[in-house]
Amino acid sequence: MEVNESNSIAIRSVIEGQLAAFQKDDAQAAFSFASPGIHQQFQSPENFLRMVMLSYPAVYRPRSVVFEKITTIQDNITQPVLLLSPHGVPLRALYFMEQQPDNIWKINGCILVSVEAEII
């Protein structure tokens, strides 16, 4: 699937919105950007926020954020984002995006990889 510019802007605004919610510890808002599958997995905004705090400190409190070109990884629309962790470690967050039936984009998962890792 080719991602047009309006989708690209929408995807970026979803991720920016979630990152802003994490900065304010707004679990409800952060959870609202997640896909139904993520909602099912974590059950509550509080569980979701706790997981991000513990497992994804670079996403929870990045020092810097740089959006890269959207790509497709294993049929998933993926937004790579360069993050600087709270400890100054550069990481690449791969956000797997899912378009909902109402055409709204939601985050359907995120993995962190070292910056040295090549995006295929």
Secondary structure as GFF3:
##gff-version 3
##sequence-region A 1 120
A	DSSP	alpha_helix	5	23	.	.	.	ID=ss1
A	DSSP	alpha_helix	27	32	.	.	.	ID=ss2
A	DSSP	alpha_helix	36	42	.	.	.	ID=ss3
A	DSSP	alpha_helix	45	55	.	.	.	ID=ss4
A	DSSP	alpha_helix	57	60	.	.	.	ID=ss5
A	DSSP	beta_strand	64	67	.	.	.	ID=ss6
A	DSSP	beta_strand	71	73	.	.	.	ID=ss7
A	DSSP	beta_strand	76	84	.	.	.	ID=ss8
A	DSSP	beta_strand	90	99	.	.	.	ID=ss9
A	DSSP	beta_strand	105	114	.	.	.	ID=ss10
###
